[in-house]
């Protein structure tokens, strides 16, 4: 007997940079059974670093080259024509612009069942870009028409989108999952990063992996670092992610303002995020709005690193009692929580980190999360 035909699923995503949605897509494609699912990816923008990694794994990656400021019906038609030719059983979209464009293309391609994916927990004028709000409003109006299901990465984001007008009956929550083989304690990581930065082998490191974005509140992180430095001058700080470079003049100004020029290390976007994360004494998220389900916290917990986070999105649900939570926009509370973790004896700090890893393994392992997506795809896919 011949093997059953694989379900073709095309993933349409706004971009393929180093963001949380992009990394979740990468993890999901790595965890889905290739004997059952045949995947392809379309980026509305360029291929990006995540796209390059997916292509290297043999997954077809295409770039639409769409400028979000200049909607192009011709490019939507191009995507629809490709879908009609490739004949996917299902379309999975990621983030607002892709939800709208991918949903319309799937409709034009013959009403291909579509799953939207929601990532944000804030939709507010002044905190969300005007164009993003406009697209989200259009999605809300069409949420009873275009998607067969709407998946939210967090309960908080689901509540926000219900209130915004999304079709409540089509919403469900599937949290992010984490690869515990990729993110794990690494014995040599601590010494390697400190050697790279020219630091003492025992220098305490507090760090955050996050792109340059107002909702990540890097200024708040640096304000907390200034407060901690006043009582723990030996602590050093690491910022990793897109835009975390000395060429970022706004960021450099905040660092100078906090008096941290010699204490804060900017790593930029890196491929070795698991090793950097595993090298930290404290991993943190200082976000003050917008986060749905903070990937960086789950990744740090999987690495056995203690976490301190602001209570934004589903951070409290993710961390539970295995880390410290503070209110957003409170640098003093953030600094105090860091100090508490750093004051723990090394063995106790390690044990706290391993307790966090256990929580991720129990609740958010990628295999279990991928199984939920696979079940959803089977239930909604059009007949082969």
C-alpha positions as semicolon CSV with decimal commas, in nm:
position;residue;x (nm);y (nm);z (nm)
1;X;0,000;0,000;0,000
2;X;0,120;0,349;-0,076
3;X;0,161;0,598;0,206
4;X;-0,133;0,837;0,255
5;X;-0,091;1,180;0,098
6;X;0,050;1,443;0,329
7;X;-0,158;1,743;0,432
8;X;-0,024;2,053;0,263
9;X;-0,017;2,355;0,495
10;X;0,107;2,695;0,383
11;X;0,213;2,939;0,653
12;X;0,178;3,308;0,568
13;X;0,362;3,543;0,804
14;X;0,421;3,918;0,809
15;X;0,801;3,879;0,818
16;X;1,078;3,636;0,909
17;X;1,304;3,835;1,139
18;X;1,396;3,734;1,494
19;X;1,054;3,798;1,654
20;X;0,854;3,571;1,881
21;X;0,599;3,467;1,617
22;X;0,876;3,387;1,372
23;X;1,061;3,172;1,625
24;X;0,739;2,994;1,720
25;X;0,674;2,917;1,352
26;X;1,026;2,778;1,322
27;X;0,977;2,556;1,628
28;X;0,637;2,437;1,508
29;X;0,765;2,338;1,164
30;X;1,049;2,149;1,331
31;X;0,806;1,959;1,554
32;X;0,530;1,867;1,306
33;X;0,565;1,517;1,163
34;X;0,696;1,558;0,804
35;X;0,539;1,222;0,715
36;X;0,196;1,376;0,778
37;X;0,243;1,744;0,693
38;X;0,404;1,911;0,393
39;X;0,482;2,274;0,476
40;X;0,559;2,587;0,278
41;X;0,611;2,943;0,402
42;X;0,529;3,282;0,251
43;X;0,664;3,603;0,404
44;X;0,482;3,924;0,317
45;X;0,819;4,100;0,334
46;X;1,160;3,944;0,279
47;X;1,304;3,602;0,357
48;X;1,490;3,721;0,668
49;X;1,718;3,516;0,895
50;X;1,446;3,276;1,012
51;X;1,341;3,218;0,652
52;X;1,700;3,138;0,559
53;X;1,715;2,881;0,839
54;X;1,388;2,721;0,728
55;X;1,507;2,706;0,367
56;X;1,827;2,536;0,482
57;X;1,606;2,265;0,636
58;X;1,441;2,204;0,300
59;X;1,118;2,396;0,364
60;X;1,013;2,609;0,063
61;X;1,022;2,977;0,162
62;X;0,883;3,253;-0,060
63;X;0,890;3,632;-0,023
64;X;0,600;3,845;-0,148
65;X;0,792;4,173;-0,112
66;X;0,483;4,358;0,007
67;X;0,525;4,709;0,150
68;X;0,277;4,729;0,443
69;X;0,239;5,103;0,379
70;X;0,139;5,046;0,015
71;X;-0,115;4,763;-0,017
72;X;-0,086;4,588;-0,352
73;X;-0,387;4,390;-0,481
74;X;-0,161;4,242;-0,750
75;X;0,060;4,081;-0,485
76;X;-0,242;3,942;-0,304
77;X;-0,353;3,792;-0,637
78;X;-0,004;3,649;-0,687
79;X;-0,029;3,470;-0,353
80;X;-0,380;3,348;-0,437
81;X;-0,262;3,210;-0,774
82;X;0,022;3,026;-0,602
83;X;-0,222;2,876;-0,350
84;X;-0,454;2,766;-0,629
85;X;-0,162;2,592;-0,802
86;X;-0,009;2,434;-0,488
87;X;-0,350;2,328;-0,351
88;X;-0,291;2,347;0,025
89;X;-0,534;2,169;0,255
90;X;-0,508;2,459;0,498
91;X;-0,361;2,809;0,534
92;X;-0,209;2,917;0,867
93;X;-0,142;3,290;0,902
94;X;0,071;3,470;1,161
95;X;0,017;3,833;1,274
96;X;-0,238;4,090;1,159
97;X;-0,115;4,184;0,812
98;X;-0,066;3,819;0,721
99;X;-0,406;3,730;0,869
100;X;-0,572;3,981;0,637
101;X;-0,363;3,920;0,323
102;X;-0,341;3,543;0,370
103;X;-0,711;3,519;0,453
104;X;-0,815;3,709;0,139
105;X;-0,574;3,508;-0,078
106;X;-0,710;3,181;0,064
107;X;-1,065;3,296;-0,013
108;X;-0,971;3,385;-0,372
109;X;-0,787;3,053;-0,412
110;X;-1,106;2,858;-0,354
111;X;-1,206;2,912;0,009
112;X;-0,910;2,725;0,154
113;X;-0,971;2,678;0,530
114;X;-0,764;2,934;0,719
115;X;-0,635;2,961;1,075
116;X;-0,534;3,303;1,204
117;X;-0,277;3,343;1,481
118;X;-0,291;3,630;1,733
119;X;0,023;3,743;1,916
120;X;-0,047;4,083;2,076
121;X;-0,216;4,167;2,407
122;X;-0,251;4,542;2,344
123;X;-0,465;4,718;2,084
124;X;-0,466;5,081;2,196
125;X;-0,425;5,411;2,019
126;X;-0,088;5,556;2,116
127;X;0,063;5,215;2,195
128;X;-0,020;5,033;1,872
129;X;0,081;5,168;1,530
130;X;-0,204;5,333;1,343
131;X;-0,163;5,103;1,042
132;X;-0,162;4,796;1,268
133;X;-0,480;4,914;1,441
134;X;-0,646;4,969;1,103
135;X;-0,553;4,619;0,986
136;X;-0,668;4,468;1,317
137;X;-1,003;4,648;1,280
138;X;-1,042;4,507;0,930
139;X;-0,960;4,161;1,064
140;X;-1,218;4,198;1,341
141;X;-1,485;4,287;1,083
142;X;-1,390;3,986;0,869
143;X;-1,329;3,739;1,153
144;X;-1,667;3,572;1,095
145;X;-1,587;3,530;0,725
146;X;-1,220;3,461;0,654
147;X;-1,084;3,229;0,926
148;X;-1,222;2,890;1,022
149;X;-1,042;2,927;1,355
150;X;-0,849;3,200;1,536
151;X;-0,566;3,080;1,759
152;X;-0,436;3,310;2,031
153;X;-0,097;3,246;2,189
154;X;-0,227;3,370;2,526
155;X;-0,546;3,397;2,727
156;X;-0,480;3,769;2,775
157;X;-0,455;3,826;2,399
158;X;-0,775;3,628;2,343
159;X;-0,965;3,850;2,590
160;X;-0,829;4,166;2,427
161;X;-0,936;4,053;2,080
162;X;-1,284;3,946;2,194
163;X;-1,332;4,296;2,334
164;X;-1,197;4,441;2,007
165;X;-1,468;4,267;1,807
166;X;-1,312;3,939;1,693
167;X;-1,553;3,647;1,654
168;X;-1,552;3,494;2,002
169;X;-1,689;3,158;1,884
170;X;-1,386;3,103;1,659
171;X;-1,121;3,189;1,919
172;X;-0,915;2,934;2,106
173;X;-0,585;2,948;2,293
174;X;-0,278;2,739;2,210
175;X;0,027;2,870;2,398
176;X;0,378;2,884;2,261
177;X;0,586;2,572;2,297
178;X;0,956;2,535;2,370
179;X;1,221;2,294;2,243
180;X;1,389;2,160;2,555
181;X;1,675;2,009;2,357
182;X;1,758;2,341;2,192
183;X;1,710;2,550;2,507
184;X;1,877;2,368;2,793
185;X;2,139;2,426;3,063
186;X;2,484;2,450;2,902
187;X;2,787;2,398;3,123
188;X;3,033;2,599;2,913
189;X;2,803;2,888;2,822
190;X;2,867;3,091;3,135
191;X;3,245;3,101;3,095
192;X;3,227;3,149;2,716
193;X;3,010;3,463;2,724
194;X;3,209;3,623;3,005
195;X;3,532;3,555;2,817
196;X;3,383;3,707;2,499
197;X;3,287;4,021;2,690
198;X;3,619;4,042;2,876
199;X;3,454;3,996;3,215
200;X;3,559;3,825;3,533
201;X;3,453;3,455;3,521
202;X;3,225;3,511;3,820
203;X;3,072;3,842;3,708
204;X;2,695;3,840;3,774
205;X;2,498;3,887;3,450
206;X;2,142;4,013;3,415
207;X;2,013;4,001;3,060
208;X;1,722;4,041;2,823
209;X;1,672;3,909;2,471
210;X;1,436;4,146;2,291
211;X;1,427;4,347;1,970
212;X;1,426;4,725;1,985
213;X;1,058;4,805;2,032
214;X;0,880;5,049;2,267
215;X;0,674;4,771;2,425
216;X;0,991;4,594;2,546
217;X;1,071;4,901;2,764
218;X;1,449;4,893;2,739
219;X;1,455;5,233;2,906
220;X;1,282;5,079;3,209
221;X;1,533;4,793;3,208
222;X;1,820;5,044;3,213
223;X;1,656;5,248;3,489
224;X;1,636;4,931;3,699
225;X;1,999;4,851;3,614
226;X;2,105;5,196;3,736
227;X;1,928;5,134;4,069
228;X;2,083;4,790;4,114
229;X;2,429;4,920;4,023
230;X;2,411;5,160;4,317
231;X;2,412;4,863;4,557
232;X;2,570;4,588;4,341
233;X;2,830;4,763;4,122
234;X;2,983;4,431;4,012
235;X;2,669;4,330;3,816
236;X;2,687;4,354;3,436
237;X;2,397;4,374;3,190
238;X;2,345;4,210;2,851
239;X;2,098;4,322;2,584
240;X;2,056;4,095;2,283
241;X;1,827;4,130;1,983
242;X;1,764;4,332;1,668
243;X;1,865;4,694;1,727
244;X;2,068;4,619;2,039
245;X;2,388;4,776;1,901
246;X;2,599;5,087;1,973
247;X;2,470;5,229;1,643
248;X;2,125;5,262;1,800
249;X;2,165;5,623;1,913
250;X;1,842;5,628;2,116
251;X;1,949;5,321;2,312
252;X;2,304;5,453;2,351
253;X;2,160;5,774;2,494
254;X;1,956;5,584;2,752
255;X;2,263;5,383;2,853
256;X;2,465;5,702;2,899
257;X;2,175;5,861;3,088
258;X;2,181;5,567;3,331
259;X;2,560;5,583;3,367
260;X;2,601;5,228;3,239
261;X;2,845;5,280;2,950
262;X;3,099;5,033;3,094
263;X;2,844;4,794;3,244
264;X;2,593;4,730;2,965
265;X;2,692;4,503;2,675
266;X;2,505;4,522;2,344
267;X;2,515;4,200;2,143
268;X;2,280;4,276;1,855
269;X;2,090;3,996;1,683
270;X;2,262;3,663;1,742
271;X;2,219;3,306;1,621
272;X;2,346;3,162;1,953
273;X;2,059;3,285;2,171
274;X;2,033;2,953;2,365
275;X;2,399;2,980;2,473
276;X;2,364;3,349;2,563
277;X;2,050;3,279;2,764
278;X;2,210;2,986;2,946
279;X;2,503;3,210;3,047
280;X;2,286;3,453;3,246
281;X;2,235;3,462;3,621
282;X;1,897;3,632;3,575
283;X;1,689;3,652;3,256
284;X;1,424;3,918;3,241
285;X;1,140;4,075;3,047
286;X;1,071;4,441;3,124
287;X;0,783;4,475;2,874
288;X;0,519;4,725;2,982
289;X;0,248;4,635;2,728
290;X;0,176;4,431;2,418
291;X;0,330;4,095;2,506
292;X;0,105;3,797;2,450
293;X;0,309;3,500;2,569
294;X;0,675;3,602;2,627
295;X;0,899;3,354;2,445
296;X;1,213;3,481;2,615
297;X;1,084;3,377;2,957
298;X;1,000;3,024;2,847
299;X;1,336;2,993;2,672
300;X;1,523;3,110;2,982
301;X;1,329;2,874;3,206
302;X;1,406;2,589;2,967
303;X;1,775;2,683;3,003
304;X;1,747;2,655;3,381
305;X;1,795;3,030;3,434
306;X;1,592;3,214;3,703
307;X;1,352;3,470;3,556
308;X;1,219;3,807;3,666
309;X;0,937;3,952;3,458
310;X;0,679;4,224;3,445
311;X;0,320;4,112;3,482
312;X;0,221;4,167;3,117
313;X;0,028;3,932;2,889
314;X;0,043;3,572;3,009
315;X;0,377;3,612;3,188
316;X;0,219;3,518;3,522
317;X;0,059;3,206;3,372
318;X;0,389;3,102;3,214
319;X;0,613;3,168;3,514
320;X;0,372;3,057;3,788
321;X;0,556;3,025;4,119
322;X;0,888;2,943;3,948
323;X;1,007;3,303;3,909
324;X;0,951;3,657;4,027
325;X;0,689;3,893;3,886
326;X;0,664;4,270;3,925
327;X;0,428;4,533;3,793
328;X;0,524;4,704;3,465
329;X;0,673;5,055;3,466
330;X;0,829;5,001;3,811
331;X;1,211;4,999;3,777
332;X;1,255;4,996;4,155
333;X;1,056;4,673;4,189
334;X;1,241;4,520;3,894
335;X;1,581;4,605;4,047
336;X;1,472;4,467;4,386
337;X;1,363;4,138;4,228
338;X;1,696;4,105;4,046
339;X;1,877;4,171;4,374
340;X;1,675;3,898;4,548
341;X;1,774;3,640;4,288
342;X;2,141;3,744;4,286
343;X;2,150;3,724;4,668
344;X;2,061;3,354;4,661
345;X;2,348;3,108;4,716
346;X;2,465;2,965;4,384
347;X;2,323;2,618;4,456
348;X;1,983;2,763;4,549
349;X;1,981;2,979;4,237
350;X;2,057;2,673;4,022
351;X;1,775;2,482;4,189
352;X;1,533;2,768;4,125
353;X;1,633;2,765;3,760
354;X;1,584;2,390;3,728
355;X;1,240;2,421;3,887
356;X;1,152;2,661;3,606
357;X;1,274;2,411;3,347
358;X;1,053;2,144;3,503
359;X;0,750;2,372;3,464
360;X;0,823;2,429;3,095
361;X;0,869;2,055;3,038
362;X;0,541;1,977;3,214
363;X;0,324;2,244;3,051
364;X;0,486;2,389;2,740
365;X;0,700;2,125;2,572
366;X;0,702;2,174;2,194
367;X;0,596;1,817;2,120
368;X;0,268;1,857;2,309
369;X;0,197;2,202;2,163
370;X;0,270;2,080;1,809
371;X;0,026;1,793;1,866
372;X;-0,248;2,048;1,939
373;X;-0,175;2,233;1,615
374;X;-0,166;1,903;1,425
375;X;-0,507;1,804;1,563
376;X;-0,648;2,144;1,465
377;X;-0,507;2,113;1,113
378;X;-0,656;1,765;1,070
379;X;-0,996;1,885;1,189
380;X;-1,010;2,186;0,957
381;X;-0,822;2,071;0,645
382;X;-1,020;2,046;0,323
383;X;-1,038;1,697;0,172
384;X;-0,734;1,590;-0,029
